[in-house]
Amino acid sequence: MWDKKCQIFQKDTIEFWRNLCTLTNFNDEYIFRNIAELALIILCIPHGNADVERIFSNIADIKTKKRNKFQHRFLKLYFE
């Protein structure tokens, strides 16, 4: 029993929670299924905003200040 507990703690985070999700008691009822599934869902949430910052940076490169100053009148003449 002690060896099994030690093996659980030597796994990486995802494997730990997946293993905890499958543990059952003597009645074959899952012991930690709800908390383990919640932990796996939470681990999927990105913990930083680098991706969002990168997207805003790309948009700033595409939409320059000069391009932002196009007036409606100019665009109407251009597309007619």
C-alpha positions in Angstrom: 0.0 0.0 0.0 2.8 2.4 0.9 4.6 1.7 -2.4 1.4 2.6 -4.3 1.1 5.9 -2.5 4.8 6.7 -3.2 4.2 5.9 -6.9 1.3 8.4 -7.1 3.4 11.3 -5.8 6.3 10.6 -8.3 4.1 11.3 -11.3 3.7 14.6 -13.1 0.7 16.7 -12.4 -1.7 15.5 -15.1 -0.8 11.8 -14.4 -1.3 12.4 -10.7 -4.9 13.8 -11.1 -5.8 11.2 -13.7 -4.7 8.4 -11.4 -6.5 10.0 -8.5 -9.6 10.1 -10.6 -9.6 6.3 -10.9 -9.1 5.4 -7.3 -11.9 3.4 -5.8 -12.8 2.3 -2.3 -13.9 -1.3 -1.3 -17.4 -0.8 -2.8 -15.9 0.2 -6.2 -17.1 3.8 -5.6 -14.8 6.6 -6.9 -13.2 8.4 -4.0 -11.8 11.6 -5.5 -13.5 11.6 -8.9 -15.2 15.0 -8.7 -12.2 16.9 -7.3 -9.8 15.2 -9.7 -12.0 16.1 -12.7 -12.2 19.7 -11.5 -8.5 19.8 -11.1 -8.0 18.5 -14.7 -10.4 21.2 -16.0 -8.6 23.9 -14.1 -5.2 22.8 -15.4 -6.5 23.4 -18.9 -7.0 27.1 -18.3 -4.1 29.1 -19.5 -2.3 30.8 -16.6 -0.8 33.7 -18.5 -1.8 36.3 -21.0 1.1 36.1 -23.4 -1.0 34.7 -26.2 -3.5 37.6 -25.9 -0.6 40.2 -25.8 0.9 38.6 -28.9 -2.4 39.0 -30.8 -2.7 42.6 -29.8 0.8 43.2 -30.9 0.1 41.6 -34.3 -3.0 43.8 -34.7 -1.0 46.9 -33.9 1.4 46.0 -36.6 -1.4 45.6 -39.1 -3.5 48.6 -38.1 -1.0 51.5 -38.2 -1.7 55.1 -37.2 -1.7 56.3 -40.8 -4.1 53.6 -41.9 -6.3 54.4 -38.9 -6.8 58.0 -40.2 -8.6 57.0 -43.3 -11.8 59.0 -43.5 -15.1 57.7 -44.6 -15.1 60.1 -47.6 -11.8 58.7 -48.9 -13.0 55.1 -48.5 -16.3 55.9 -50.3 -14.4 57.4 -53.2 -11.9 54.5 -53.3 -14.6 51.8 -53.4 -16.9 53.4 -55.9 
